Amino acid sequence: MQRYFDEVIDAGNRAAMAELFKAGAMQHFPGRDLTFDPDAGAPMAASRTMKTTIHHWLADGDHVVAHLTHEVVYPADTRFVTQIGPVEVSGRKVHWDAMALFRVEDGKIAEEWVNRDELSILAQLDAVELKQPART
């Protein structure tokens, strides 16, 4: 699993993804689901810079959970897909906490579910305004 974050997520290595995922594996992200196709193009913005920090790993049978933080710097002309729709991220640095749950089958990732702190992402991108609670 660590290889997925190091080589695929952070380094954008499509060949490593093909080695780690079963063909047809489902990836469930907030607001969209993807089916892994080893013959498809790059799954993420090729020129973005990403650093993932893993805080915890948990495993139970054929399921593995990663608690993590992503730090990303996006290139120009880039939009980030969120639950409220695509948001402009060109040239911005954004970070968020997330949980990723993987189901492993025959030594490969067969399914992935991602739950991330989208409110924090949207606030950093000025797509939503967080209101401070009233003081009493």
BALOBA-1460 file (C-alpha; in Angstrom, 3 decimals):
// residues 136
<rec num="1" residu="m" x="0.000" y="0.000" z="0.000"/>
<rec num="2" residu="q" x="2.810" y="2.427" z="0.779"/>
<rec num="3" residu="r" x="4.023" y="1.966" z="-2.784"/>
<rec num="4" residu="y" x="0.654" y="3.228" z="-4.071"/>
<rec num="5" residu="f" x="1.095" y="6.542" z="-2.262"/>
<rec num="6" residu="d" x="4.825" y="6.896" z="-2.986"/>
<rec num="7" residu="e" x="4.881" y="5.895" z="-6.637"/>
<rec num="8" residu="v" x="1.367" y="6.502" z="-7.955"/>
<rec num="9" residu="i" x="-0.119" y="9.347" z="-5.915"/>
<rec num="10" residu="d" x="3.046" y="11.351" z="-5.200"/>
<rec num="11" residu="a" x="5.160" y="10.462" z="-8.255"/>
<rec num="12" residu="g" x="2.332" y="9.949" z="-10.824"/>
<rec num="13" residu="n" x="3.774" y="6.632" z="-12.046"/>
<rec num="14" residu="r" x="1.029" y="5.093" z="-14.184"/>
<rec num="15" residu="a" x="3.011" y="1.848" z="-14.681"/>
<rec num="16" residu="a" x="3.097" y="1.282" z="-10.914"/>
<rec num="17" residu="m" x="-0.678" y="1.770" z="-10.746"/>
<rec num="18" residu="a" x="-1.123" y="-0.983" z="-13.335"/>
<rec num="19" residu="e" x="1.007" y="-3.283" z="-11.157"/>
<rec num="20" residu="l" x="-0.914" y="-2.496" z="-7.946"/>
<rec num="21" residu="f" x="-4.556" y="-2.396" z="-9.131"/>
<rec num="22" residu="k" x="-6.676" y="-5.155" z="-10.635"/>
<rec num="23" residu="a" x="-8.112" y="-4.263" z="-14.025"/>
<rec num="24" residu="g" x="-11.654" y="-3.015" z="-13.414"/>
<rec num="25" residu="a" x="-10.946" y="-2.009" z="-9.801"/>
<rec num="26" residu="m" x="-13.410" y="0.599" z="-8.525"/>
<rec num="27" residu="q" x="-12.184" y="3.840" z="-6.967"/>
<rec num="28" residu="h" x="-14.810" y="5.748" z="-4.999"/>
<rec num="29" residu="f" x="-14.011" y="9.445" z="-4.512"/>
<rec num="30" residu="p" x="-16.288" y="12.165" z="-3.131"/>
<rec num="31" residu="g" x="-18.716" y="13.002" z="-5.930"/>
<rec num="32" residu="r" x="-17.489" y="10.420" z="-8.456"/>
<rec num="33" residu="d" x="-16.528" y="6.802" z="-9.016"/>
<rec num="34" residu="l" x="-13.812" y="5.622" z="-11.393"/>
<rec num="35" residu="t" x="-13.100" y="2.214" z="-12.872"/>
<rec num="36" residu="f" x="-9.392" y="1.479" z="-13.231"/>
<rec num="37" residu="d" x="-8.391" y="0.789" z="-16.831"/>
<rec num="38" residu="p" x="-4.688" y="-0.086" z="-17.218"/>
<rec num="39" residu="d" x="-4.793" y="1.142" z="-20.834"/>
<rec num="40" residu="a" x="-6.200" y="4.600" z="-19.983"/>
<rec num="41" residu="g" x="-4.156" y="7.781" z="-19.678"/>
<rec num="42" residu="a" x="-2.711" y="9.310" z="-16.521"/>
<rec num="43" residu="p" x="-5.230" y="9.387" z="-13.628"/>
<rec num="44" residu="m" x="-4.049" y="12.681" z="-12.150"/>
<rec num="45" residu="a" x="-2.670" y="16.038" z="-13.202"/>
<rec num="46" residu="a" x="0.762" y="15.162" z="-14.572"/>
<rec num="47" residu="s" x="2.565" y="18.321" z="-13.518"/>
<rec num="48" residu="r" x="1.127" y="18.784" z="-10.033"/>
<rec num="49" residu="t" x="3.396" y="18.290" z="-7.021"/>
<rec num="50" residu="m" x="2.048" y="16.067" z="-4.266"/>
<rec num="51" residu="k" x="3.413" y="14.887" z="-0.921"/>
<rec num="52" residu="t" x="1.522" y="12.317" z="1.138"/>
<rec num="53" residu="t" x="2.155" y="11.735" z="4.827"/>
<rec num="54" residu="i" x="0.756" y="8.503" z="6.243"/>
<rec num="55" residu="h" x="-0.206" y="8.831" z="9.913"/>
<rec num="56" residu="h" x="-1.692" y="5.366" z="10.537"/>
<rec num="57" residu="w" x="-2.235" y="2.015" z="8.847"/>
<rec num="58" residu="l" x="-4.945" y="-0.395" z="9.979"/>
<rec num="59" residu="a" x="-5.695" y="-3.813" z="8.493"/>
<rec num="60" residu="d" x="-8.519" y="-6.304" z="8.934"/>
<rec num="61" residu="g" x="-8.640" y="-9.327" z="6.669"/>
<rec num="62" residu="d" x="-8.666" y="-8.150" z="3.063"/>
<rec num="63" residu="h" x="-9.197" y="-4.470" z="4.014"/>
<rec num="64" residu="v" x="-6.497" y="-1.877" z="4.716"/>
<rec num="65" residu="v" x="-7.086" y="1.694" z="5.921"/>
<rec num="66" residu="a" x="-4.679" y="4.614" z="5.614"/>
<rec num="67" residu="h" x="-5.121" y="7.818" z="7.639"/>
<rec num="68" residu="l" x="-3.159" y="10.460" z="5.731"/>
<rec num="69" residu="t" x="-2.512" y="14.070" z="4.787"/>
<rec num="70" residu="h" x="-1.962" y="15.258" z="1.203"/>
<rec num="71" residu="e" x="-0.108" y="18.475" z="0.361"/>
<rec num="72" residu="v" x="-0.522" y="19.502" z="-3.273"/>
<rec num="73" residu="v" x="0.691" y="22.336" z="-5.490"/>
<rec num="74" residu="y" x="-1.341" y="22.528" z="-8.698"/>
<rec num="75" residu="p" x="-0.123" y="23.747" z="-12.098"/>
<rec num="76" residu="a" x="-1.803" y="26.512" z="-14.106"/>
<rec num="77" residu="d" x="-5.154" y="25.808" z="-15.781"/>
<rec num="78" residu="t" x="-6.170" y="23.081" z="-13.324"/>
<rec num="79" residu="r" x="-9.534" y="22.328" z="-11.737"/>
<rec num="80" residu="f" x="-10.081" y="20.013" z="-8.749"/>
<rec num="81" residu="v" x="-13.207" y="17.813" z="-8.720"/>
<rec num="82" residu="t" x="-15.206" y="18.203" z="-5.483"/>
<rec num="83" residu="q" x="-18.717" y="17.272" z="-4.366"/>
<rec num="84" residu="i" x="-19.935" y="20.770" z="-5.302"/>
<rec num="85" residu="g" x="-18.320" y="20.492" z="-8.740"/>
<rec num="86" residu="p" x="-14.940" y="21.415" z="-10.233"/>
<rec num="87" residu="v" x="-13.074" y="24.217" z="-8.435"/>
<rec num="88" residu="e" x="-10.252" y="26.329" z="-9.878"/>
<rec num="89" residu="v" x="-6.906" y="25.407" z="-8.233"/>
<rec num="90" residu="s" x="-4.368" y="26.827" z="-10.708"/>
<rec num="91" residu="g" x="-1.041" y="27.523" z="-9.021"/>
<rec num="92" residu="r" x="-2.503" y="27.000" z="-5.526"/>
<rec num="93" residu="k" x="-1.083" y="24.984" z="-2.643"/>
<rec num="94" residu="v" x="-3.709" y="22.965" z="-0.778"/>
<rec num="95" residu="h" x="-3.579" y="20.360" z="1.979"/>
<rec num="96" residu="w" x="-6.178" y="18.025" z="3.446"/>
<rec num="97" residu="d" x="-6.622" y="15.054" z="5.735"/>
<rec num="98" residu="a" x="-8.164" y="11.882" z="4.361"/>
<rec num="99" residu="m" x="-8.945" y="8.241" z="5.014"/>
<rec num="100" residu="a" x="-8.496" y="5.694" z="2.253"/>
<rec num="101" residu="l" x="-9.977" y="2.215" z="2.585"/>
<rec num="102" residu="f" x="-8.702" y="-0.502" z="0.258"/>
<rec num="103" residu="r" x="-10.047" y="-3.968" z="-0.467"/>
<rec num="104" residu="v" x="-7.294" y="-6.303" z="-1.603"/>
<rec num="105" residu="e" x="-7.894" y="-9.331" z="-3.808"/>
<rec num="106" residu="d" x="-5.165" y="-11.694" z="-5.010"/>
<rec num="107" residu="g" x="-2.501" y="-9.257" z="-3.763"/>
<rec num="108" residu="k" x="-3.857" y="-6.299" z="-5.756"/>
<rec num="109" residu="i" x="-6.174" y="-3.400" z="-4.963"/>
<rec num="110" residu="a" x="-9.691" y="-4.358" z="-6.078"/>
<rec num="111" residu="e" x="-11.542" y="-1.387" z="-4.595"/>
<rec num="112" residu="e" x="-10.699" y="1.939" z="-2.964"/>
<rec num="113" residu="w" x="-12.897" y="4.352" z="-1.010"/>
<rec num="114" residu="v" x="-11.657" y="7.866" z="-0.211"/>
<rec num="115" residu="n" x="-13.114" y="10.163" z="2.429"/>
<rec num="116" residu="r" x="-11.404" y="13.576" z="2.551"/>
<rec num="117" residu="d" x="-11.895" y="16.875" z="4.370"/>
<rec num="118" residu="e" x="-13.546" y="18.679" z="1.453"/>
<rec num="119" residu="l" x="-14.748" y="21.584" z="3.571"/>
<rec num="120" residu="s" x="-11.133" y="22.433" z="4.387"/>
<rec num="121" residu="i" x="-10.148" y="22.109" z="0.709"/>
<rec num="122" residu="l" x="-13.015" y="24.361" z="-0.424"/>
<rec num="123" residu="a" x="-12.213" y="26.966" z="2.244"/>
<rec num="124" residu="q" x="-8.530" y="27.064" z="1.215"/>
<rec num="125" residu="l" x="-9.621" y="27.622" z="-2.402"/>
<rec num="126" residu="d" x="-12.084" y="30.390" z="-1.403"/>
<rec num="127" residu="a" x="-14.946" y="28.313" z="-2.840"/>
<rec num="128" residu="v" x="-16.827" y="28.522" z="0.482"/>
<rec num="129" residu="e" x="-16.651" y="30.939" z="3.373"/>
<rec num="130" residu="l" x="-16.400" y="29.509" z="6.845"/>
<rec num="131" residu="k" x="-18.294" y="31.553" z="9.398"/>
<rec num="132" residu="q" x="-16.999" y="31.954" z="12.908"/>
<rec num="133" residu="p" x="-19.468" y="30.908" z="15.621"/>
<rec num="134" residu="a" x="-21.149" y="33.755" z="17.467"/>
<rec num="135" residu="r" x="-19.649" y="34.463" z="20.871"/>
<rec num="136" residu="t" x="-21.986" y="34.563" z="23.823"/>
